Amino acid sequence: MKHAPANGKQFFTRGMRLLTALMLIGLGFGAYRLIAGLGAATNLSNQYPLGLWIGLDVATGVALAAGGFTSAALVYIFNREHFHAVIRPALLTAMLGYTFVAVGLLFDLGRWYAIWHPMLPSMWQGNSVLFEVAICVMLYLNVLYLEFAPIICERFIGRVRVPGISPGLNSTIDLGLRVASHVLGRIMPVLIIAGVMLSCLHQSSLGTLMMIAPYKLHPLYWSQFLPLFFLLSAIAVGFPMIIMESLLSARALNRTPEMRVLTPLARYCPWLIGIYIVCRTADMLLRGTWVFLFEPGTATFLFWIEFGLLTVVPWCLFMSRDVRASARALAIASGMYILGIALNRCAVFFLAVKPPYTEHSYIPALAEFALTFGLILCIIFCYRAAVHWLPVLPASDQSLRNTGKTH
Amino acid sequence: MDVTRTSNSDRMNRRGFIKHIGLTGAMALSSVPGAQAQQRNPAEQSLAVLVDTTLCVGCRTCEQACNEINPDLPIVPNDFFSDTSVFQQHRRMDASAFTVVNRYQPEKKGAPVYVKFQCQHCLYPACVSACLVGALRRDAGGAVVYDEKKCIGCRYCMAACPFQVPAYEYSSVLTPRVRKCTFCFQTRLTQGEVPACVAGCPMRVMTFGSRAELIAMGRERIRKNPEKYVQQIYGEHEAGGTAWMYLAAVPFEQIDLPRIGYHPLPGYTEPVQHALFKWFLPPLGLCAILAGAMWYNKRRKNPDKDDGQASKNNTDLTP
């Protein structure tokens, strides 16, 4: 599989300039949080200690980055070579996704400068679910960086020309890159297996987190099988996320959508989403929580939107051959399921949470929305920059022509 | 008769829980501090306080005593604690107060009921189980205490607490703390004194002592005045048992003591965690299955090549 930087177009197009401006405004609100504190920037309270940043930036971010490990498993463990084209963009998304999970978390932590504490053995607390999540996410982030490193090596091997240093030093750097590339190539199977294992662990444990609050979380959402639901829904959202970003970047970069790959990839979606739906429905029937389905309230409304409209409907859409063959319909189905996952994570962490002494409900503050928006734009910005300068996307005819010209 | 049955089932419950947590679970992580503490029965040596809400007159002396013993709480005007207008609202503890007294008007006409709230100091605290850096810990004596030097400010303890007790210093920019009643652990308990609020109460609403004795005392009071008290000690079993317990003349839900099941909250999450990491077998097993699948699928695709050749061919694993 040949990959090439997608630099046919100028980087700072008009759209990118607008995106950068909005991104900087959003990040400005992040700076405001650091200077003025959580109390000034957020609507978090003693009743709602976890809010939009945890529900969306962290929990949803982790779920939507699942495409990295599901695609790696598909291609390298189940040896479906056909899907090799999606590996690099999915890996890039996962790497950026997890990086910004950590960045988003920094803004949410009251003492962000102490984020390294879980690394100290003297502070390890093995009974804590969050401890496991923290360690797994940290390790997986490093695995992702190592998995991505060969792409950077590939870009620069034979092309190291750092200005202002001697040719000897340049060739030393070049040699270093070659060694790194070789070593990483040899240990890649280990990294891929470790990545899948770490992902399964922390994706499920994110669901275990709120199991400790059965009296706060609405019964439609609290379940002893929350970890299973979180794992299954994350595995199921991997491919829709890859489809979505492939279609979006094809549009942004004026490339033809790779339906040759995306349509067969979408064939897995009905199965993966279906297993998740069956498990959640079975749990609801067995524990009898279906009685809440017709009890008016926020959580019930949420459930119908999140599970009915944004999980079951896209599942039906993915079952249709026509939907899978059409770029537009695939984008709609994938987008709906992605929204469903986002709403599900937000429901579990704050939307369906009702503390015993609720004085007022929690509506995220402007700064919370703005920073979340800014961080999402930041991911898009980095994605765009990476595919512009690094060989991430499959080499299209046009980009081959471009590289031909420069040589 | 009734009493013995409760205590038996209580012991059974607790034993079941210990078995759950202690035997199946903690072994995998027995090198981690805190895991072993869970294996002993925390109710045995716990100190406790029994609050008899029927005696409380709402003088708020306990609030004042608490404010005075904790110098890092904000200084309030002297007449604040004699101001009864605060009773117009139902307050909660926050970063400026570790304990509050509220007034409730029972549904049946009668005298108002005053209830003091503070950290319940659970026997199986959800906050301690939740904290990923061990900033919260339960002392063997019963106090659940907080160490701000370890805290990273994730506030998961607040999400975990079923009584909604821990409060956060949201107004602090750089060094926000989780704030809650300390049981006067450092200031008085370790010196052999009773908590400041207990000592300050003019009506002897609160009794401090060993948990087992206080439960016996509470049952005795209920037995002597069955028409006066609700036939239950709130906190004896709630969330697995708490160190602070209540007697009341009206149903506990009417005085904002939430209905909580008897199952300890860490009992929901810790068995899952410890089963997942039992001797690291499940993660390693998953790795082995994945590696096996990887090897098998590779061979199936390249059946004519021998092993070495096949793996060499597939060093194109660079993404």
HADDOCK unambig.tbl for C-alpha pairs under 7 A between the chains (distance, minus, plus):
assign (segid A and resid 35 and name CA) (segid B and resid 173 and name CA) 6.89 0.50 0.50
assign (segid A and resid 36 and name CA) (segid B and resid 173 and name CA) 6.01 0.50 0.50
assign (segid A and resid 37 and name CA) (segid B and resid 171 and name CA) 6.46 0.50 0.50
assign (segid A and resid 37 and name CA) (segid B and resid 172 and name CA) 6.34 0.50 0.50
assign (segid A and resid 37 and name CA) (segid B and resid 173 and name CA) 4.06 0.50 0.50
assign (segid A and resid 38 and name CA) (segid B and resid 170 and name CA) 5.48 0.50 0.50
assign (segid A and resid 38 and name CA) (segid B and resid 171 and name CA) 6.83 0.50 0.50
assign (segid A and resid 38 and name CA) (segid B and resid 173 and name CA) 6.87 0.50 0.50
assign (segid A and resid 39 and name CA) (segid B and resid 170 and name CA) 4.36 0.50 0.50
assign (segid A and resid 39 and name CA) (segid B and resid 171 and name CA) 4.84 0.50 0.50
assign (segid A and resid 46 and name CA) (segid B and resid 167 and name CA) 5.23 0.50 0.50
assign (segid A and resid 46 and name CA) (segid B and resid 168 and name CA) 6.26 0.50 0.50
assign (segid A and resid 47 and name CA) (segid B and resid 164 and name CA) 6.93 0.50 0.50
assign (segid A and resid 49 and name CA) (segid B and resid 155 and name CA) 6.00 0.50 0.50
assign (segid A and resid 49 and name CA) (segid B and resid 158 and name CA) 6.39 0.50 0.50
assign (segid A and resid 49 and name CA) (segid B and resid 159 and name CA) 6.34 0.50 0.50
assign (segid A and resid 76 and name CA) (segid B and resid 294 and name CA) 6.68 0.50 0.50
assign (segid A and resid 77 and name CA) (segid B and resid 290 and name CA) 6.74 0.50 0.50
assign (segid A and resid 77 and name CA) (segid B and resid 293 and name CA) 6.08 0.50 0.50
assign (segid A and resid 77 and name CA) (segid B and resid 294 and name CA) 4.16 0.50 0.50
assign (segid A and resid 78 and name CA) (segid B and resid 293 and name CA) 6.88 0.50 0.50
assign (segid A and resid 78 and name CA) (segid B and resid 294 and name CA) 6.31 0.50 0.50
assign (segid A and resid 78 and name CA) (segid B and resid 297 and name CA) 5.94 0.50 0.50
assign (segid A and resid 79 and name CA) (segid B and resid 297 and name CA) 5.96 0.50 0.50
assign (segid A and resid 79 and name CA) (segid B and resid 298 and name CA) 6.41 0.50 0.50
assign (segid A and resid 87 and name CA) (segid B and resid 319 and name CA) 6.27 0.50 0.50
assign (segid A and resid 88 and name CA) (segid B and resid 319 and name CA) 6.02 0.50 0.50
assign (segid A and resid 109 and name CA) (segid B and resid 152 and name CA) 6.50 0.50 0.50
assign (segid A and resid 109 and name CA) (segid B and resid 153 and name CA) 5.04 0.50 0.50
assign (segid A and resid 109 and name CA) (segid B and resid 154 and name CA) 5.09 0.50 0.50
assign (segid A and resid 110 and name CA) (segid B and resid 152 and name CA) 6.51 0.50 0.50
assign (segid A and resid 110 and name CA) (segid B and resid 153 and name CA) 4.16 0.50 0.50
assign (segid A and resid 110 and name CA) (segid B and resid 154 and name CA) 6.51 0.50 0.50
assign (segid A and resid 110 and name CA) (segid B and resid 176 and name CA) 6.03 0.50 0.50
assign (segid A and resid 111 and name CA) (segid B and resid 152 and name CA) 4.92 0.50 0.50
assign (segid A and resid 111 and name CA) (segid B and resid 153 and name CA) 5.16 0.50 0.50
assign (segid A and resid 111 and name CA) (segid B and resid 174 and name CA) 6.55 0.50 0.50
assign (segid A and resid 111 and name CA) (segid B and resid 175 and name CA) 6.35 0.50 0.50
assign (segid A and resid 111 and name CA) (segid B and resid 176 and name CA) 6.95 0.50 0.50
assign (segid A and resid 112 and name CA) (segid B and resid 152 and name CA) 6.56 0.50 0.50
assign (segid A and resid 114 and name CA) (segid B and resid 152 and name CA) 5.21 0.50 0.50
assign (segid A and resid 115 and name CA) (segid B and resid 152 and name CA) 6.02 0.50 0.50
assign (segid A and resid 117 and name CA) (segid B and resid 133 and name CA) 6.75 0.50 0.50
assign (segid A and resid 118 and name CA) (segid B and resid 132 and name CA) 6.85 0.50 0.50
assign (segid A and resid 118 and name CA) (segid B and resid 133 and name CA) 5.73 0.50 0.50
assign (segid A and resid 123 and name CA) (segid B and resid 133 and name CA) 4.73 0.50 0.50
assign (segid A and resid 123 and name CA) (segid B and resid 134 and name CA) 5.82 0.50 0.50
assign (segid A and resid 124 and name CA) (segid B and resid 32 and name CA) 6.85 0.50 0.50
assign (segid A and resid 124 and name CA) (segid B and resid 132 and name CA) 6.89 0.50 0.50
assign (segid A and resid 124 and name CA) (segid B and resid 133 and name CA) 5.58 0.50 0.50
assign (segid A and resid 124 and name CA) (segid B and resid 134 and name CA) 6.88 0.50 0.50
assign (segid A and resid 125 and name CA) (segid B and resid 32 and name CA) 6.49 0.50 0.50
assign (segid A and resid 125 and name CA) (segid B and resid 132 and name CA) 5.41 0.50 0.50
assign (segid A and resid 125 and name CA) (segid B and resid 133 and name CA) 5.64 0.50 0.50
assign (segid A and resid 125 and name CA) (segid B and resid 134 and name CA) 5.60 0.50 0.50
assign (segid A and resid 126 and name CA) (segid B and resid 29 and name CA) 6.27 0.50 0.50
assign (segid A and resid 126 and name CA) (segid B and resid 32 and name CA) 6.01 0.50 0.50
assign (segid A and resid 127 and name CA) (segid B and resid 35 and name CA) 6.86 0.50 0.50
assign (segid A and resid 127 and name CA) (segid B and resid 129 and name CA) 5.72 0.50 0.50
assign (segid A and resid 127 and name CA) (segid B and resid 270 and name CA) 5.88 0.50 0.50
assign (segid A and resid 128 and name CA) (segid B and resid 129 and name CA) 5.30 0.50 0.50
assign (segid A and resid 128 and name CA) (segid B and resid 130 and name CA) 4.86 0.50 0.50
assign (segid A and resid 128 and name CA) (segid B and resid 131 and name CA) 5.97 0.50 0.50
assign (segid A and resid 128 and name CA) (segid B and resid 132 and name CA) 5.22 0.50 0.50
assign (segid A and resid 129 and name CA) (segid B and resid 130 and name CA) 6.63 0.50 0.50
assign (segid A and resid 129 and name CA) (segid B and resid 273 and name CA) 6.64 0.50 0.50
assign (segid A and resid 130 and name CA) (segid B and resid 130 and name CA) 6.82 0.50 0.50
assign (segid A and resid 130 and name CA) (segid B and resid 132 and name CA) 5.58 0.50 0.50
assign (segid A and resid 131 and name CA) (segid B and resid 132 and name CA) 4.45 0.50 0.50
assign (segid A and resid 150 and name CA) (segid B and resid 318 and name CA) 6.53 0.50 0.50
assign (segid A and resid 185 and name CA) (segid B and resid 315 and name CA) 6.40 0.50 0.50
assign (segid A and resid 185 and name CA) (segid B and resid 317 and name CA) 6.32 0.50 0.50
assign (segid A and resid 185 and name CA) (segid B and resid 318 and name CA) 5.52 0.50 0.50
assign (segid A and resid 186 and name CA) (segid B and resid 315 and name CA) 6.71 0.50 0.50
assign (segid A and resid 188 and name CA) (segid B and resid 317 and name CA) 6.32 0.50 0.50
assign (segid A and resid 188 and name CA) (segid B and resid 318 and name CA) 6.78 0.50 0.50
assign (segid A and resid 193 and name CA) (segid B and resid 287 and name CA) 6.13 0.50 0.50
assign (segid A and resid 193 and name CA) (segid B and resid 290 and name CA) 6.41 0.50 0.50
assign (segid A and resid 193 and name CA) (segid B and resid 291 and name CA) 6.83 0.50 0.50
assign (segid A and resid 197 and name CA) (segid B and resid 283 and name CA) 6.45 0.50 0.50
assign (segid A and resid 197 and name CA) (segid B and resid 286 and name CA) 6.58 0.50 0.50
assign (segid A and resid 197 and name CA) (segid B and resid 287 and name CA) 6.32 0.50 0.50
assign (segid A and resid 208 and name CA) (segid B and resid 269 and name CA) 6.25 0.50 0.50
assign (segid A and resid 211 and name CA) (segid B and resid 268 and name CA) 6.42 0.50 0.50
assign (segid A and resid 211 and name CA) (segid B and resid 269 and name CA) 6.27 0.50 0.50
assign (segid A and resid 212 and name CA) (segid B and resid 160 and name CA) 5.72 0.50 0.50
assign (segid A and resid 212 and name CA) (segid B and resid 265 and name CA) 5.63 0.50 0.50
assign (segid A and resid 212 and name CA) (segid B and resid 266 and name CA) 6.34 0.50 0.50
assign (segid A and resid 212 and name CA) (segid B and resid 268 and name CA) 6.10 0.50 0.50
assign (segid A and resid 212 and name CA) (segid B and resid 269 and name CA) 6.03 0.50 0.50
assign (segid A and resid 213 and name CA) (segid B and resid 159 and name CA) 6.96 0.50 0.50
assign (segid A and resid 213 and name CA) (segid B and resid 160 and name CA) 5.30 0.50 0.50
assign (segid A and resid 213 and name CA) (segid B and resid 162 and name CA) 6.63 0.50 0.50
assign (segid A and resid 215 and name CA) (segid B and resid 162 and name CA) 6.59 0.50 0.50
assign (segid A and resid 356 and name CA) (segid B and resid 258 and name CA) 6.79 0.50 0.50
